[in-house]
Amino acid sequence: MASSEQLSYAFLEAHPADAARVLERLAATEAGALLKSAPVRLASPVLRQMLPLAGARCLEQLDDNEIAGLLHRTGAQAGVALLRYFSAERRTRLLALLPTALALAYDLLLGYPEDSVGAWMDPRTLALPADMTVGESVERVRRADEALIANPFVIDRNQRLLGYVELADLLRMGTTTSLVRLVRPCSHRLHAQTLLTGLPEHQGWQEASTLPVVESGDRLVGAFTHAALLRALSLEQVTSSPKPAKDTLVRVASAYWFSVSALIQALVGMLPVQRGEENS
């Protein structure tokens, strides 16, 4: 009779998308242990199918070399999405372990201007996939190791922000109810490239102390709190003096980054596969 490990590996190989859905519902420690034990050729397609936030939480359970091996096989597009959810320090270590061409491309894609929302957001915000049931969602909230907010965000399979769900609604509804039925629209959201200047007057703060942060395509990449905004502005006042020329350059650089980021991402996808990777 086949062992449970063999059956698990067979499932990963034959149904990577379904396996990804299962891993997203497990505790990060359990899912990470499975990715750690499985051969890279089986684990990487599953990781590619997982929501980036869930995949990153699983990878955090592995050591740097193991993560780098999976990122190498997972591919640039999925790899960049996963790396966004790591701390800057660990991200630097992981990039150093990747092939030079990939590391340079990743570094470009991961960059945010230091006075932008993206540089100060919390990428560890809890986001629930819309295809979950209420019962699964409640369990996911209960086990959450991400930063908890008053009402979790809800995303689709493309990481696109659909809205949020109130915890009170989750507790009222039956466990088999589809989460998508409870989604409420987010009236306000911030783009990761938005500069901090002018944000204290943003209308969204009148309705919530935490706003979702999105990138192109309305992909959720984190959350930005009013407290983080105050800290960022306070630090900026302490460490810098008025420099009109510099401010202008920052805005030009930010606009340039926004316009070329999609092009860079497309070019990353065209990078040649390392010969060693083909045989691993």
N, C-alpha and C positions, 0 to 999 in steps of 0.2 A: 504494500500500500504506500502511496506517495506520502511524503512527510508534509506537514503544514507549510514548511518553508518552500518546498518545491511547488506546492499548489499556489502559494502567494506569488512566486516568480512567474509561474505560467500565466496567472491572471494579469500581472503587470505587462507581460509581453503581448498577450493576445488582446487586451482591452485597456490600453494606456489611459484613454479619456475617462472610462468608468473608474479605473483605479485612482485617477486624480480626484474624482468626486468623493471617493471613499476617504482618501487621505485628508482632504479638506475638512472632513467632519471629525477626524481623530484629534486627540491632543497632540500638540506639536512634538512632544517628546516621543510619543509612539510612532507618529508618521516619520519623524526624523530617523528613528532607529531602523525602520524598514528601508528607507532610502540609503542609509549607511551600509546595511548588510547586503543589499541587492547589487548585482553587477552594474557597472556604470551604463552599459549598453541597454539595460532594462529600466534603470532608474531615470535616466535623462529624458526619454520620451514622456514619461509620466510627469516629471517636473515641468516640462514644457507645456503640458496641458493644464497645470494647476493655476489658480489665481495667484498672481505674483506675491501678494501679501501673505497668503497661506504658505506658499512655497518657501518664501524667505524665512518664515518662522520655523519651518522644518529644517532648513539648512543651518540655522543658528546652532542646532544641536551637534553639528559635525565640526571637525577641525578644518583649518584653512586649506590644507592640501586636498582633502576630500571634497570640499566645496568647489575649489578651483577645477578639479577634474570633472565635476558635474557641469559647471558653468561652461567649460570648454566644449563638452559634447551637446549641451542644451541648445547652443546657438546664440548669436548676438542679440537678436530681438528679445527673446525670453530672458537672456542673461542680464541685459541692461535693466529690464523691468524688475528682476529680482534684486539686483544690486542697489537699487534705489532705497530699499528698506533696511539696509545695513548702516551701522554707524560709519562716520567718515574715516575713523581710524582703521576699522576692520576692512572697509572697502579698499583702502590704500594697500593693505597687506594682500588682499585677494587679487587686485589688479597686477601686483608685482609677480604673481605666480602664473599669470596668463601669458600667452604669446604676445610679443610686442605689438603687432598690428592690431590685435583685438583689444589689448589694454589701452592703446592710444585712442581708438574709436570709442571704447566705453567711457574713457575719461572725458571726452568731448560731450558725449551724450548726457553724462551725469552732472555736468557743470551748471551751476546757477549763479547769477550775480549775487554778491554777498549782501546787498541791500534789497533783495527780492523776497517775496513770500516763500519761495521754494527753499531758501537757505535757512529759514526759521520755522518751517512747518514741522509737525510731528508725523513721520511716515508710519508710525505704529498704531494708527487709529483703527478701531474695529470696524470692519465692513462685512456685511452678510450677503452672500450670493442670493439673488432673487429666486432661484429655483429650490431653495430650502423650504421645508415646512416650518410651521410655528414651533412645533416640538423640537426640531433640530436647531432652530434659531435660539430658543431659550437655553438649550444645552450648550450651544456655542458661546453664548454670552456668559454662562456660568463658568465655563472653562477658560475664558479669554485671558491671554497673557499680553494682549495689546493694550494700548492706552484706552481706557473706557471713557466714553462720553455719555452725556445724558441719554441721547437717542442714537443708536447705531445707524450708520449709513448703509444703503443697499445698492449693490452693483450688479451689472449683468456679466456675461461670460467674456466680454471684451473689456472688463474693468470700467465700463462706462457708468457714471453716477446716475442712478435712477431717482434717488431721493433718500429719505430716511424713514425709520419705523420707530414709533413710540413704544417704550418698554411696557407701558400700561396696556397697549393694544395686544402685545405678545402674551401677556399674562391673562387677558380676558378671553382670547380666542381658543378654539379647539386645537389640539396638537397637530392634526392632519391638515389644517388650513394652509393654503399656499401663502408664503410670505409676500409674494407680489401683490396680493389683494390688499395688504396693509400699508403699502408704500405711500408716503406723503411727499409731495414735491419740495425740493429745496429752493426757496425763493432767492437765495443769494449764494454765490460761490466765488472763489478767488482763483485766478490763474496763477500757476507757480511762478511765472515770469513777472508778475505784477510787482512794481517797486513799492516799498513801504511808505514813501511820501504820499500823503493824502489819505492813507487808510484809517487814521483815527476818526475821520468824519464819515467813514463808509456806513451806509444805511443798515447793512446787515447786523451791526453790533446792537442795534435797537431791538433785534428779535432774538439774537443768540450770542453766547459768549464764545462759541466755537463755530467756525465756518469751514466747509469742505474746500480742499485745494485740488484743482484739476489741471491737466495738461491738454494738448490738442486732442480733439475727439471726445472731450468731456471725460477723459479717463481720470478716475480718482487716484491721487498719489499721496494724500495725507490730509491732515487737519491743521488749522491755524487758529490759535486762541488769542483772545484780546490781551491776555497776560503776556503771551509771547511777543505780541506787537509792542507793548509797553517796554518790555525788557530790551528789545531790539533798538527801539528809538532812544532809550536811555543810554545804552552802550554807545550808540552812534554819536550822541551829544558829548559824551565823555572823551571818546577817542579821536574825534575829528573836529576840525574847525571848518567854517564855511569855505568851500572851494567851488565857485561857479563853474569853472572850466572842467573840473573833475566830474561834477554832477552831469554836465552835458555829455561828457565822454561815456559815463556809465549808462546813460539813456541810449546813446547810439549803440554801445556794445550790446545792451539788452535787446534792442530792436533787431540788431544783426543776428544775435543768437537765436531769437525766435524764428527768424526767416530761414535760417539754414539748418535748424535742428532736424527737420523732416528729411532734408537732403542727405545729411550725415547718416541718419538712420537707414536710409535706402542704400547708401554706399557700404555700410557695415554688412548688410545682407549679401553683398556681392563679394566679400572677402573670400579668398581661396581657403579651402579646408587644409589644415596641416596634415602632412603625410602620416605623421605619427597618430593623429586622431583617427584617420581612416582605418587603421589597423587595430585600434584599441577596442 
